[in-house]
Amino acid sequence: MTSRIPRDSRLRLVRPRPLAAAPRAMNQRRSRRPAPRPPEGTPAPAELARMARSGLAGAARVAHWADAALRPGRDGASPDGKGTLSEATAELAAEDLGLTPAQVRADWDTARLAGLVEVHGDSARPGWRLRAWDRDDSAVLRGWVALFDAWSLAHPEPREYEPSAVAEVVSAMPQVLSFLQLSAGPVPVAQLLDLLGQRVTELRTERCEIPYGPQPEPVQQPPAADDTPLNALLDWALHALASVGALTYGDAQATLTPLGSWAVWVKLEQICVAAQSPAGNIEQSAEDMLRGCSQLRPNAARAEYRAWLAARTVGSAVGQLIDAARGEDALLRGLAFEALRVVGAPAEPDVRASVDEATLRPYALLWLAEHDGIDPEDAHEVLTREEATWMWVDTAAAVADHGEAPLLVRHLESAIQPTVPMLLDEVRAVGHPRTVQVLVALAAAHPDPALAKAVRRAAFQVHTGGS
């Protein structure tokens, strides 16, 4: 006998949720490593944030002024693609703030390096950190660390220095800073110079290549990097780090400030976290690093991304991440764009360029929307219905490959279509290469026989090209 109770043949989806709320099935495992504690004597985060606000007060003031008076992004910066202030704008700010135009430009440059102002194309606008400046200590500390990372840009080297020698010193300074951090007090410059010399020698040895075969007679060359005195370059580096508030420098000795000591510890800890991961993520390719992070919870994964990024140039890291996103593994695609969120503004040109690639387009559009300040919960609204459906299938493929059956069933609830038949029609229309596999896996996992049957039928139709 059959039931006479009418059945709703529309097979409605329950509790539809935005795409951004799709379950993150691949990073649910907790990291067992306890949260590290900073060295004894390190000020509390609130006190560190107070110090950072004090050091960046001038930059924040200029950024707030530009936000209120000029609306950066329209006429707040000159259209040179660099976000520099025009002469007229600098003079107007100087008059309003009681500064000189030179001071305004210096504070503006600091604001850019700290993320209080972001350059987009040929214009500049307030960064998200400026919005959170008075209420979010973590945003303030991240802004200061961004400035700390850019110390060589904040205080450019004299032009007479050989560029290759400058690059060597910049590459060697992390070891010098680590030594200062471990010393926890004043260190004579002579001792730092000896350490710098050893590290520069190591760098030159590492890149030394002996050519094969007979070589022509050597010719007279212009002065090489080896001819640039390291003491002059160390003096520049220490002054540059002092200018961003990372250390104090005088009387032939240098001492890390509390902020500088904390920042060096944070970076060392990030590297240690990555080095202690099962795959040794810091030394891996982007694809292997992402696979190593796939079982971590979001915060632990972001720490891994930061450590991996710190060991590479930004351009190289972004290129590797986008190449990994182009692969067939949908899980890596999603994780690659999570890592690109950690990169932030420097990744924007490459992410924007990837919008033209069908496989990456939905991810890139969401990344750009969030980068432009749209709430992540609302970012999915920038996608067309077809793009959202394509991404739903891509995420389902990641869940099917790396997650568990209940997670795939729950992922069904995140579809934007109100009914299953509508979802299946649109899934078939977008032409995702994994459509058949996703539908077969969903049919096998779903406990509702009627829904599973409809999904299996749709999978068969896609497979055979029928309707």
C-alpha positions as CSV (number, residue, x, y, z in Angstrom):
1,M,0.0,0.0,0.0
2,T,1.1,3.6,-0.6
3,S,0.5,6.5,1.7
4,R,-2.3,8.9,0.8
5,I,-0.6,11.7,2.6
6,P,0.4,14.3,-0.1
7,R,4.2,14.7,-0.4
8,D,5.8,18.0,-1.2
9,S,7.5,17.1,-4.5
10,R,9.5,20.4,-4.5
11,L,12.0,19.0,-2.0
12,R,12.7,22.3,-0.4
13,L,16.0,23.1,1.1
14,V,16.0,23.9,4.8
15,R,17.5,26.9,6.5
16,P,19.2,28.4,3.4
17,R,22.3,30.2,4.4
18,P,24.6,32.6,2.5
19,L,27.5,31.0,0.6
20,A,30.0,32.5,3.1
21,A,28.5,30.4,5.8
22,A,29.2,27.1,4.1
23,P,30.8,24.7,6.6
24,R,34.6,24.7,6.6
25,A,34.9,21.0,6.7
26,M,38.6,20.6,6.3
27,N,39.9,22.6,9.2
28,Q,37.9,21.4,12.1
29,R,40.6,19.6,14.0
30,R,42.0,21.5,16.9
31,S,45.7,22.3,17.1
32,R,47.1,20.5,20.1
33,R,50.0,22.9,20.5
34,P,49.4,25.2,23.5
35,A,49.3,28.9,22.9
36,P,52.8,30.2,23.4
37,R,53.6,32.9,25.9
38,P,55.8,35.9,25.2
39,P,59.1,36.2,27.2
40,E,58.9,37.3,30.8
41,G,58.7,41.1,31.1
42,T,56.8,41.6,27.8
43,P,54.1,44.2,28.4
44,A,50.4,43.1,28.1
45,P,48.8,43.5,24.7
46,A,46.8,46.5,25.8
47,E,50.0,48.3,26.8
48,L,51.8,47.3,23.6
49,A,48.8,48.7,21.7
50,R,49.1,51.9,23.6
51,M,52.7,52.2,22.7
52,A,51.9,51.5,19.0
53,R,49.1,54.1,19.0
54,S,51.6,56.6,20.4
55,G,54.2,55.9,17.8
56,L,51.7,56.0,15.0
57,A,49.7,59.0,16.3
58,G,51.0,61.3,13.5
59,A,50.2,58.8,10.8
60,A,46.7,58.1,12.2
61,R,46.1,61.9,12.4
62,V,46.9,62.5,8.8
63,A,44.9,59.4,7.7
64,H,41.9,60.6,9.7
65,W,42.3,64.1,8.3
66,A,42.4,62.8,4.7
67,D,39.4,60.6,5.3
68,A,37.3,63.5,6.6
69,A,38.6,66.3,4.4
70,L,39.4,64.7,1.1
71,R,37.7,61.4,0.9
72,P,40.8,59.4,-0.3
73,G,40.0,57.4,-3.4
74,R,38.5,60.5,-5.1
75,D,40.9,63.4,-4.8
76,G,43.0,62.6,-1.7
77,A,46.1,61.5,-3.6
78,S,47.7,62.3,-6.9
79,P,46.9,60.0,-9.8
80,D,50.4,58.6,-10.1
81,G,49.6,55.0,-9.1
82,K,51.7,55.4,-5.9
83,G,49.3,57.1,-3.5
84,T,51.6,60.0,-2.9
85,L,50.1,63.3,-1.9
86,S,49.9,66.2,-4.3
87,E,51.6,69.5,-3.5
88,A,48.3,71.2,-2.9
89,T,46.9,68.4,-0.7
90,A,50.1,68.3,1.4
91,E,49.9,72.1,1.9
92,L,46.3,72.0,2.8
93,A,46.9,69.2,5.4
94,A,49.8,71.1,6.8
95,E,47.7,74.2,7.3
96,D,44.9,72.3,8.9
97,L,47.1,70.2,11.2
98,G,49.7,72.8,12.1
99,L,52.5,70.8,10.4
100,T,54.9,71.4,7.6
101,P,54.2,69.8,4.2
102,A,57.3,67.6,4.7
103,Q,55.9,66.3,8.0
104,V,52.6,65.6,6.3
105,R,54.2,63.6,3.6
106,A,56.3,61.6,6.1
107,D,53.2,60.8,8.2
108,W,51.3,59.9,5.0
109,D,54.0,57.4,4.0
110,T,54.0,55.9,7.4
111,A,50.2,55.6,7.3
112,R,50.5,53.7,4.0
113,L,53.1,51.3,5.4
114,A,51.0,50.6,8.5
115,G,47.9,50.0,6.5
116,L,46.0,53.0,7.7
117,V,45.8,54.1,4.1
118,E,45.6,51.6,1.3
119,V,46.5,52.3,-2.4
120,H,44.2,50.8,-5.0
121,G,45.2,51.4,-8.6
122,D,45.7,55.1,-9.0
123,S,44.0,56.2,-5.8
124,A,44.2,55.8,-2.0
125,R,41.6,55.3,0.6
126,P,41.3,54.6,4.4
127,G,42.4,51.1,5.4
128,W,40.3,48.9,7.7
129,R,42.8,49.4,10.5
130,L,41.9,53.1,10.5
131,R,38.3,52.2,11.1
132,A,39.2,50.0,14.0
133,W,42.0,52.2,15.4
134,D,40.4,53.3,18.6
135,R,38.6,50.1,19.5
136,D,40.7,47.1,18.3
137,D,44.1,46.6,19.9
138,S,45.0,43.7,17.6
139,A,44.4,45.9,14.5
140,V,46.7,48.5,16.0
141,L,49.4,45.9,16.7
142,R,49.1,44.5,13.2
143,G,49.5,47.9,11.8
144,W,52.7,48.5,13.8
145,V,54.1,45.1,12.7
146,A,53.4,46.0,9.1
147,L,55.4,49.1,9.6
148,F,58.2,47.1,11.4
149,D,58.3,44.7,8.4
150,A,58.8,47.7,6.1
151,W,61.6,49.4,8.0
152,S,63.9,49.6,5.0
153,L,61.1,51.5,3.1
154,A,60.3,53.8,6.0
155,H,63.9,55.1,6.1
156,P,65.3,54.5,2.6
157,E,69.1,53.9,2.2
158,P,71.4,56.6,0.8
159,R,71.7,56.5,-2.9
160,E,75.4,56.0,-2.9
161,Y,75.1,52.6,-1.4
162,E,75.4,49.6,-3.7
163,P,71.9,48.1,-4.1
164,S,73.1,44.5,-3.8
165,A,74.9,45.3,-0.6
166,V,71.8,46.9,0.8
167,A,69.8,43.8,-0.1
168,E,72.3,41.6,1.7
169,V,72.0,43.7,4.8
170,V,68.2,43.7,4.7
171,S,68.3,39.9,4.4
172,A,70.8,39.6,7.2
173,M,69.0,41.9,9.7
174,P,66.5,39.2,11.0
175,Q,69.5,37.4,12.6
176,V,70.8,40.7,14.1
177,L,67.3,41.4,15.5
178,S,67.0,37.9,16.9
179,F,70.3,38.4,18.7
180,L,69.1,41.7,20.2
181,Q,65.9,40.0,21.3
182,L,67.8,37.2,23.0
183,S,70.2,39.6,24.6
184,A,67.3,41.5,26.3
185,G,69.4,44.6,26.8
186,P,71.9,46.9,25.2
187,V,74.3,45.4,22.7
188,P,77.5,47.1,21.5
189,V,77.3,48.1,17.8
190,A,80.7,46.4,17.3
191,Q,79.3,43.1,18.3
192,L,76.3,43.6,16.0
193,L,78.7,44.5,13.2
194,D,80.6,41.3,13.7
195,L,77.4,39.3,13.6
196,L,76.2,41.1,10.5
197,G,79.5,40.4,8.7
198,Q,79.3,36.7,9.5
199,R,75.7,36.5,8.1
200,V,76.5,38.5,5.0
201,T,79.4,36.1,4.3
202,E,77.1,33.2,4.7
203,L,74.6,34.7,2.2
204,R,77.4,35.3,-0.3
205,T,78.6,31.7,0.1
206,E,75.1,30.3,-0.3
207,R,74.7,31.9,-3.7
208,C,78.2,31.3,-4.9
209,E,78.3,29.4,-8.2
210,I,81.5,28.1,-9.9
211,P,81.2,28.2,-13.7
212,Y,82.1,25.2,-15.7
213,G,84.7,25.2,-18.5
214,P,87.4,27.8,-19.5
215,Q,86.7,31.4,-18.5
216,P,87.8,34.6,-20.1
217,E,90.4,36.8,-18.5
218,P,88.8,39.0,-15.8
219,V,88.1,42.6,-16.7
220,Q,88.0,45.6,-14.5
221,Q,84.6,45.9,-12.8
222,P,82.9,48.8,-11.0
223,P,82.9,48.6,-7.2
224,A,81.1,45.5,-6.0
225,A,78.8,45.0,-3.0
226,D,81.8,43.7,-1.1
227,D,83.4,47.2,-1.3
228,T,80.5,48.9,0.5
229,P,81.5,49.2,4.2
230,L,79.2,47.2,6.4
231,N,79.5,49.6,9.3
232,A,77.8,52.3,7.2
233,L,75.1,50.0,6.2
234,L,74.6,48.8,9.7
235,D,74.3,52.4,10.9
236,W,71.6,53.0,8.3
237,A,69.7,49.9,9.3
238,L,69.8,50.7,13.0
239,H,68.6,54.3,12.3
240,A,65.8,52.9,10.1
241,L,64.7,50.5,12.8
242,A,64.8,53.3,15.4
243,S,62.7,55.5,13.1
244,V,59.8,52.9,13.3
245,G,60.2,52.5,17.0
246,A,61.7,49.0,17.0
247,L,64.9,49.9,18.9
248,T,66.9,52.8,20.4
249,Y,70.3,53.6,19.0
250,G,72.9,55.7,20.5
251,D,76.2,55.7,22.4
252,A,77.5,52.9,20.2
253,Q,74.9,50.5,21.3
254,A,71.4,49.4,20.4
255,T,68.5,48.1,22.5
256,L,65.1,46.7,21.3
257,T,62.1,48.6,22.5
258,P,59.3,46.5,24.2
259,L,57.4,46.7,20.9
260,G,60.4,45.7,18.9
261,S,61.2,42.8,21.2
262,W,57.6,41.6,21.1
263,A,57.5,41.8,17.3
264,V,60.7,39.8,16.9
265,W,59.4,37.2,19.3
266,V,56.1,36.9,17.3
267,K,58.0,36.3,14.1
268,L,60.3,33.7,15.7
269,E,57.4,31.9,17.2
270,Q,55.6,31.8,13.8
271,I,58.6,30.2,12.2
272,C,58.9,27.7,15.1
273,V,55.2,26.8,14.7
274,A,55.7,26.1,11.0
275,A,58.9,24.2,11.5
276,Q,57.3,21.9,14.1
277,S,54.3,21.0,11.9
278,P,54.3,17.5,10.6
279,A,55.1,18.5,7.0
280,G,57.7,21.2,7.9
281,N,55.5,23.7,6.1
282,I,57.8,26.6,6.0
283,E,60.1,24.8,3.6
284,Q,57.4,23.3,1.5
285,S,55.9,24.4,-1.8
286,A,52.6,26.3,-1.7
287,E,50.6,23.2,-2.5
288,D,52.3,21.0,0.1
289,M,52.1,23.8,2.7
290,L,48.3,24.2,2.1
291,R,47.8,20.4,2.4
292,G,49.7,20.5,5.7
293,C,47.4,23.3,6.9
294,S,44.2,21.6,5.8
295,Q,43.6,19.8,9.1
296,L,44.3,22.9,11.3
297,R,41.7,25.2,12.8
298,P,41.6,28.7,11.1
299,N,43.8,30.5,13.6
300,A,46.5,27.9,13.6
301,A,46.4,27.8,9.8
302,R,46.8,31.6,9.6
303,A,49.8,31.4,11.8
304,E,51.3,28.8,9.4
305,Y,50.5,31.0,6.4
306,R,52.3,34.0,8.0
307,A,55.4,31.9,8.8
308,W,55.5,30.5,5.3
309,L,55.0,34.0,3.8
310,A,57.7,35.5,6.0
311,A,60.3,33.2,4.4
312,R,59.5,34.3,0.9
313,T,59.3,37.5,-1.2
314,V,55.7,38.7,-1.5
315,G,55.7,38.4,-5.3
316,S,57.0,34.8,-5.3
317,A,54.6,33.7,-2.5
318,V,51.5,35.2,-4.2
319,G,52.4,33.6,-7.5
320,Q,52.8,30.2,-5.9
321,L,49.5,30.5,-4.1
322,I,47.6,31.4,-7.2
323,D,49.3,28.6,-9.1
324,A,48.1,26.2,-6.4
325,A,44.6,27.5,-6.7
326,R,44.6,26.7,-10.4
327,G,44.9,23.0,-9.7
328,E,42.2,20.4,-9.7
329,D,41.9,20.1,-5.9
330,A,39.1,22.4,-4.8
331,L,40.3,22.3,-1.2
332,L,43.6,23.9,-2.1
333,R,41.8,26.5,-4.1
334,G,39.9,27.7,-1.0
335,L,42.9,27.5,1.3
336,A,45.1,29.4,-1.2
337,F,42.7,32.3,-1.1
338,E,42.6,32.1,2.7
339,A,46.4,32.4,2.6
340,L,46.1,35.4,0.2
341,R,43.8,37.1,2.8
342,V,46.8,36.9,5.1
343,V,49.0,38.6,2.5
344,G,46.5,41.5,2.2
345,A,47.0,44.5,-0.1
346,P,50.2,43.4,-1.8
347,A,48.3,40.5,-3.3
348,E,45.6,42.7,-4.9
349,P,47.1,43.1,-8.4
350,D,47.5,39.3,-8.9
351,V,44.1,38.5,-7.4
352,R,42.4,41.1,-9.6
353,A,44.2,39.6,-12.7
354,S,42.8,36.2,-11.8
355,V,39.2,37.4,-12.1
356,D,39.4,36.6,-15.8
357,E,40.0,32.9,-15.0
358,A,36.8,31.0,-14.7
359,T,38.1,28.6,-12.1
360,L,39.4,31.4,-9.8
361,R,36.8,34.1,-10.6
362,P,34.3,33.5,-7.7
363,Y,37.2,33.2,-5.1
364,A,38.9,36.3,-6.5
365,L,35.6,38.4,-6.4
366,L,35.0,37.4,-2.8
367,W,38.6,38.2,-1.9
368,L,38.4,41.7,-3.5
369,A,35.0,42.4,-1.9
370,E,36.4,41.6,1.6
371,H,39.5,43.6,0.8
372,D,37.4,46.6,-0.2
373,G,35.7,46.5,3.3
374,I,32.6,44.5,2.6
375,D,31.6,42.3,5.6
376,P,32.6,38.7,4.8
377,E,29.0,37.6,5.6
378,D,27.7,39.9,2.8
379,A,30.6,39.4,0.4
380,H,28.8,36.6,-1.5
381,E,26.4,39.2,-2.8
382,V,29.0,40.4,-5.3
383,L,28.7,37.0,-7.1
384,T,26.1,36.4,-9.9
385,R,23.8,33.4,-9.3
386,E,25.9,31.4,-11.8
387,E,29.1,32.2,-10.0
388,A,27.6,31.4,-6.6
389,T,26.4,28.1,-7.9
390,W,29.8,27.2,-9.5
391,M,31.4,28.0,-6.2
392,W,28.9,25.8,-4.3
393,V,29.8,22.9,-6.5
394,D,33.5,23.6,-6.1
395,T,33.2,23.7,-2.3
396,A,31.1,20.5,-2.4
397,A,33.9,18.9,-4.4
398,A,36.3,19.8,-1.6
399,V,34.0,18.4,1.1
400,A,33.5,15.2,-0.9
401,D,37.2,14.7,-1.4
402,H,38.4,15.6,2.1
403,G,35.4,15.8,4.4
404,E,32.7,13.5,5.8
405,A,29.3,12.6,4.5
406,P,27.3,14.6,7.1
407,L,29.3,17.7,6.2
408,L,28.3,17.2,2.5
409,V,24.7,16.9,3.5
410,R,24.9,20.1,5.6
411,H,26.6,21.9,2.7
412,L,23.3,21.4,0.8
413,E,21.8,24.0,3.1
414,S,24.2,26.7,2.0
415,A,22.9,26.7,-1.6
416,I,21.2,29.9,-2.6
417,Q,18.4,28.1,-4.5
418,P,15.2,27.7,-2.5
419,T,14.4,24.1,-3.7
420,V,16.5,21.1,-4.7
421,P,15.1,20.9,-8.2
422,M,16.1,24.5,-8.8
423,L,19.6,23.8,-7.4
424,L,20.0,20.7,-9.6
425,D,18.9,22.6,-12.7
426,E,21.4,25.4,-12.1
427,V,24.2,23.1,-11.1
428,R,23.9,21.3,-14.4
429,A,23.8,24.6,-16.2
430,V,27.1,26.0,-14.8
431,G,29.2,23.1,-16.2
432,H,31.6,22.5,-13.3
433,P,33.9,19.7,-14.2
434,R,33.2,17.9,-10.9
435,T,29.4,18.1,-11.1
436,V,28.8,14.4,-11.6
437,Q,31.1,13.3,-8.8
438,V,29.6,15.9,-6.4
439,L,26.0,14.8,-7.2
440,V,26.9,11.1,-6.9
441,A,28.6,11.7,-3.5
442,L,25.6,13.8,-2.3
443,A,23.1,11.1,-3.3
444,A,25.1,8.5,-1.5
445,A,25.3,10.6,1.7
446,H,21.8,12.0,2.0
447,P,19.4,10.1,4.2
448,D,16.2,11.2,2.4
449,P,15.5,8.5,-0.3
450,A,13.4,10.9,-2.5
451,L,16.1,13.6,-2.5
452,A,18.8,11.1,-3.1
453,K,16.9,9.6,-6.0
454,A,16.5,13.1,-7.6
455,V,20.2,13.9,-7.1
456,R,21.2,10.5,-8.7
457,R,18.9,11.2,-11.6
458,A,20.6,14.6,-12.1
459,A,24.0,13.0,-12.0
460,F,23.0,10.5,-14.6
461,Q,21.7,13.2,-16.9
462,V,24.9,15.3,-16.6
463,H,26.9,12.2,-17.3
464,T,25.0,11.2,-20.4
465,G,24.3,14.7,-21.6
466,G,20.6,14.2,-21.3
467,S,17.9,16.5,-19.8
